[in-house]
Amino acid sequence: MSPIFVRRKLAQRPRDAAVVVMMMTALLLVVGSPVAYPQTRAGTGAPHANDADRIDATQLLDAIVRISVNAVPDARSADSLGSEREGTGVVIGDRGLILTIGYLIVEAEDVNVTDSHGRKHSARVIGYDHATGLGLVRTIAPLPARPIALGDSTRLAEQDPVMIAGAGDDGIAFAFVVSKRAFSGNWEYALDQAIYTSPPTMNWSGAALIDRNGKLLGVGSLIVREATLDEPKLPGNMFVPIDVLKPILSDLVKVGHRAGPARPWLGVAADEAQGHLVVIRVSPDGPAEKAGVTPGDIILAVGNDNVTTQWEFYQKVWHRGSAGTDIPLTLLQGQEVRDVRVRSIDRVEYFRPRTTY
């Protein structure tokens, strides 16, 4: 799922910084705003790309790091995510606090951060939130990088230009917001509103979505075939909006998870097909498998409520209570309609080893 990145060389940094200056200038020009350089040429007042511009661009690049993860032996997530994972992280706080996409760090045993100078730093996972899909790591030693400020993703509109910053060579890309809408995935995951951009970039895992002011608007999650709702259907990327992090950031840093009870998790992956919700996979030894749910089953209802889409299914499950709640499902197994009760759990309880976040 995660692209393999090439180590960024120190000799390439001036070129990369210049690219960032040009990209940020282009973002400003596209929306018709004046380009605000930190300094102007003495005596003329004319803007120019001087050393101050390069410092600002370098500071932005310094906040984009590569995250490399080795999962614990026999990790339950290894089948879908692999045992070795790589992606991007974004420095958002002091002492090496780094935001990334959560699937990179679940069941992590070893975490390493490579900064923009090619230096490696040991790190540890300090927080994970399945509801948003976001995760936090922190380097063991302080990281010499200025954090990127968090922007306001609610103000982002379709057709707005953005910059996508991923770790590694050629990690800087230019794109446009093409849609903001709800997202649901078959791993019991949904967002009320996700950000879709096009054209697609291959460095999406944990990549930073940055506005024309250099602020962080989102974190890269997926590459998608249909980023747009209307024709023509354009491929692109899906980003988790930064505003879903803000209410839970303090809790993630302090205790590793959001405050309050966790959502119920069943361990079932279901896709929509011809107006039905079909089970394609159950997590081995997970709640759904223990209750008798099998691949090929069609989920007809949660309790007395019929469901035909992922979104309906999740809303009905999550509104029945917190993790530990029994979830009644009606299934079509072959030609037989069957009722089962699934004892839900907090998803992190399924990880190996049991985590504290």
C-alpha positions in Angstrom: 0.0 0.0 0.0 2.9 2.4 0.8 5.3 3.5 -1.9 9.0 2.9 -1.5 10.8 6.2 -1.2 14.4 6.9 -2.2 16.6 8.7 0.3 16.7 12.5 -0.2 20.3 13.7 -0.6 21.5 16.8 1.1 22.9 18.1 -2.2 19.3 18.2 -3.6 17.9 20.5 -0.9 18.6 23.8 -2.6 16.9 22.6 -5.7 13.9 21.3 -3.7 13.7 24.5 -1.8 13.6 26.5 -5.0 10.8 24.1 -6.2 8.8 24.9 -3.1 9.2 28.6 -3.6 7.9 28.3 -7.2 5.1 26.0 -6.1 3.9 28.3 -3.4 4.2 31.3 -5.8 2.1 29.4 -8.3 -0.5 28.6 -5.7 -0.8 32.3 -4.9 -1.0 33.3 -8.6 -3.7 30.8 -9.4 -6.0 32.3 -6.8 -5.1 35.8 -7.8 -3.5 36.8 -4.4 -0.4 38.9 -4.3 2.9 37.0 -3.6 4.1 38.1 -0.2 7.9 37.6 -0.1 9.6 38.0 3.2 11.9 40.7 1.8 12.3 42.8 -1.4 15.3 43.9 -3.3 16.8 46.9 -1.6 16.0 50.3 -3.2 13.4 48.9 -5.7 10.6 47.3 -3.7 10.5 44.5 -6.3 9.9 41.0 -5.0 12.6 38.4 -5.7 13.4 34.8 -4.6 16.2 35.7 -2.2 17.8 33.8 0.7 14.8 34.5 3.0 12.5 32.7 0.6 14.8 29.7 0.5 14.9 29.6 4.3 11.1 29.5 4.5 11.0 26.8 1.9 13.7 24.8 3.6 11.9 25.1 6.9 8.8 23.6 5.2 10.8 20.8 3.8 12.5 20.1 7.1 9.0 19.4 8.6 8.4 16.6 6.0 10.0 13.3 7.1 10.0 9.7 6.1 8.6 7.1 8.5 9.8 3.5 8.3 8.1 0.9 10.4 8.7 -2.8 11.1 5.6 -4.5 12.5 5.7 -6.9 15.5 6.1 -10.6 14.6 2.8 -12.2 13.5 1.1 -8.8 13.3 -2.5 -9.2 12.5 -2.3 -6.2 10.1 0.5 -7.7 8.1 -1.7 -9.5 5.6 -3.3 -6.2 4.5 -0.5 -3.7 5.3 2.7 -5.7 5.2 5.3 -6.2 7.9 7.5 -3.4 6.6 5.9 0.0 5.8 7.1 3.4 4.7 5.4 6.7 4.2 5.5 10.3 5.2 5.2 12.1 8.5 4.7 15.8 9.2 6.3 17.6 12.2 3.4 19.4 14.0 4.8 20.0 17.4 7.9 20.4 19.5 10.3 17.6 20.6 9.8 15.7 17.3 6.0 15.3 17.4 5.0 13.9 14.0 1.6 13.3 12.5 1.1 10.5 10.0 -1.6 8.2 8.6 -2.5 5.6 11.2 -2.2 2.5 9.1 1.6 2.9 8.9 2.1 2.6 12.6 -0.4 0.0 13.9 1.3 -2.9 15.6 4.7 -1.2 15.1 7.7 -2.7 16.8 10.4 -0.4 15.4 9.8 3.1 14.1 12.5 5.2 12.4 12.3 8.7 11.1 14.5 10.0 8.3 14.7 13.7 8.2 15.2 15.9 5.1 19.0 15.8 5.6 19.0 11.9 5.4 19.6 11.5 9.1 17.8 8.7 10.9 16.1 9.1 14.3 14.6 6.4 16.5 10.9 7.1 17.3 8.0 5.6 19.1 4.3 5.5 18.6 2.5 7.8 21.1 -1.1 7.9 19.8 -3.5 6.3 17.3 -7.2 7.0 16.5 -9.1 4.5 14.4 -12.1 6.8 14.0 -10.0 9.4 12.1 -7.3 7.1 10.8 -4.6 9.3 12.2 -1.5 8.5 14.3 1.3 10.3 16.1 4.9 9.3 16.7 7.7 11.2 18.5 11.4 10.9 17.9 13.4 9.8 21.0 15.7 12.8 20.6 14.4 16.2 19.7 14.1 16.8 16.0 15.6 20.0 14.6 12.6 21.0 12.5 10.1 23.9 12.8 6.5 22.5 13.0 4.0 23.2 10.3 1.1 25.2 11.5 -2.4 23.6 11.3 -4.7 25.2 8.8 -8.5 25.3 8.6 -9.7 22.5 6.3 -13.3 23.6 6.6 -12.5 26.6 4.5 -11.0 24.6 1.7 -13.2 24.7 -1.4 -13.4 22.8 -4.7 -11.0 24.0 -7.3 -8.6 25.4 -4.7 -5.0 24.8 -5.6 -2.9 22.8 -3.0 0.6 21.4 -2.7 1.2 17.8 -1.7 4.4 17.2 0.1 5.6 13.6 0.5 8.9 12.3 1.7 11.7 11.4 -0.7 12.9 12.6 -4.1 10.3 14.4 -6.2 7.9 14.4 -3.3 6.5 17.8 -4.1 3.3 17.8 -6.3 0.8 20.3 -7.4 -3.0 19.5 -7.4 -6.5 20.9 -7.1 -9.3 20.0 -4.7 -11.9 18.3 -6.8 -14.4 17.2 -4.1 -15.2 17.3 -0.4 -17.6 14.6 0.6 -18.2 11.6 2.9 -15.9 8.6 2.7 -16.4 5.0 3.8 -14.0 2.1 3.5 -14.6 -1.6 4.0 -12.3 -1.7 7.1 -15.1 -0.3 9.4 -13.9 3.3 8.7 -15.8 6.4 7.6 -15.3 10.1 7.5 -18.2 12.7 7.5 -16.1 14.7 5.0 -12.9 13.8 3.2 -10.8 15.9 0.8 -10.2 14.6 -2.7 -7.5 16.0 -5.0 -6.4 15.5 -8.6 -4.2 14.7 -10.4 -3.0 11.8 -8.3 0.4 11.5 -6.6 2.0 8.1 -5.8 3.6 9.5 -2.6 0.2 9.6 -0.8 0.7 7.7 2.4 0.9 10.3 5.2 1.7 13.1 2.7 1.0 16.7 3.8 -1.7 18.6 2.1 -0.5 22.3 2.2 -2.3 25.5 1.3 -0.9 28.6 -0.2 0.0 30.0 3.2 2.1 27.0 4.0 -0.4 25.5 6.5 -1.3 21.9 6.9 -4.9 21.0 5.7 -4.8 17.2 5.6 -3.0 13.9 5.7 -2.7 11.5 2.7 -4.6 8.3 3.0 -5.4 6.7 -0.3 -5.1 6.8 -4.1 -8.6 6.5 -5.6 -10.0 5.9 -9.1 -12.8 8.4 -8.7 -11.9 11.6 -6.9 -14.7 13.4 -8.6 -18.5 12.9 -8.2 -19.4 14.2 -11.6 -18.2 13.3 -15.1 -15.5 13.1 -16.1 -14.4 10.7 -13.4 -10.9 11.7 -12.4 -8.3 9.7 -10.4 -6.8 11.3 -7.4 -6.0 11.0 -3.7 -8.1 11.1 -0.6 -6.9 13.1 2.4 -8.0 13.1 6.0 -8.9 16.7 6.9 -6.8 18.3 9.6 -9.8 19.6 11.5 -10.7 16.1 12.7 -7.4 16.0 14.6 -7.8 19.2 16.5 -10.4 18.1 19.1 -8.5 14.9 20.0 -4.8 16.1 19.6 -4.3 16.8 23.2 -5.7 13.5 24.3 -3.6 11.6 21.8 -0.4 13.3 23.1 -1.3 12.8 26.7 -2.8 9.3 26.9 -2.5 7.8 23.4 -6.2 7.8 22.4 -9.2 10.0 22.3 -11.1 10.6 25.5 -14.3 8.6 26.1 -15.4 5.1 25.1 -14.2 3.5 21.9 -16.5 2.6 19.0 -17.6 -1.0 18.6 -15.5 -2.9 16.2 -16.6 -6.2 14.6 -13.7 -7.3 12.4 -15.7 -7.6 9.2 -14.9 -6.1 5.8 -17.9 -5.7 3.5 -18.2 -4.2 0.1 -21.3 -2.8 -1.7 -22.3 -4.9 -4.7 -25.5 -4.7 -6.7 -27.5 -3.1 -3.9 -26.2 -5.5 -1.3 -23.5 -5.4 1.4 -21.4 -8.5 0.9 -18.8 -9.7 3.4 -15.4 -10.1 1.7 -13.3 -10.8 4.7 -13.4 -11.4 8.4 -10.5 -10.8 10.8 -9.1 -14.1 12.0 -10.2 -14.8 15.6 -12.0 -11.5 15.6 -15.5 -10.8 17.0 -17.4 -11.4 13.7 -15.6 -14.7 13.0 -16.3 -15.9 16.5 -20.0 -15.2 16.0 -20.1 -17.2 12.8 -19.9 -14.5 10.1 -18.2 -15.8 7.0 -17.0 -14.4 3.6 -19.8 -14.4 1.1 -22.5 -13.6 3.7 -24.8 -10.7 2.8 -25.5 -8.3 5.7 -29.2 -7.6 5.6 -29.8 -5.6 8.9 -28.4 -4.4 12.2 -31.1 -5.1 14.7 -34.4 -4.1 13.0 -32.7 -1.6 10.6 -32.0 -2.8 7.1 -28.7 -1.8 5.6 -27.4 -1.9 2.0 -24.4 0.5 2.2 -21.2 0.7 4.3 -22.3 4.1 5.6 -25.7 2.7 6.8 -24.0 -0.3 8.3 -21.4 1.7 10.3 -23.9 4.3 11.5 -26.3 1.6 12.8 -23.4 -0.3 14.5 -21.8 2.7 16.1 -25.0 4.2 17.4 -25.8 1.0 19.4 -23.2 1.8 22.1 -19.5 1.6 22.8 -17.0 -1.2 22.4 -18.2 -4.3 24.2 -21.8 -3.9 23.1 -23.5 -6.9 21.5 -24.4 -6.1 17.8 -27.3 -8.1 16.4 -26.9 -8.8 12.7 -29.2 -10.5 10.2 -27.3 -12.3 7.5 -28.1 -14.2 4.3 -25.8 -17.2 4.3 -26.4 -19.1 1.1 -30.1 -19.6 1.0 -30.6 -19.2 4.7 -31.4 -16.1 6.7 -29.6 -16.2 10.0 -29.5 -13.9 13.1 -26.2 -13.6 15.0 -25.0 -11.5 17.9 -21.4 -10.1 17.6 -19.7 -9.1 20.9 -17.9 -6.0 19.7 -14.5 -4.8 21.0 -12.2 -1.8 20.8 -10.1 -2.3 17.7 -6.8 -1.8 19.5 -7.6 -4.8 21.6 -7.1 -6.9 18.5 -3.6 -5.7 17.9 -0.5 -7.7 18.8 0.8 -7.0 21.3 -2.0 -5.3 23.2 -1.2 -1.6 23.0 -1.8 1.2 25.5 -3.0 3.8 23.1 
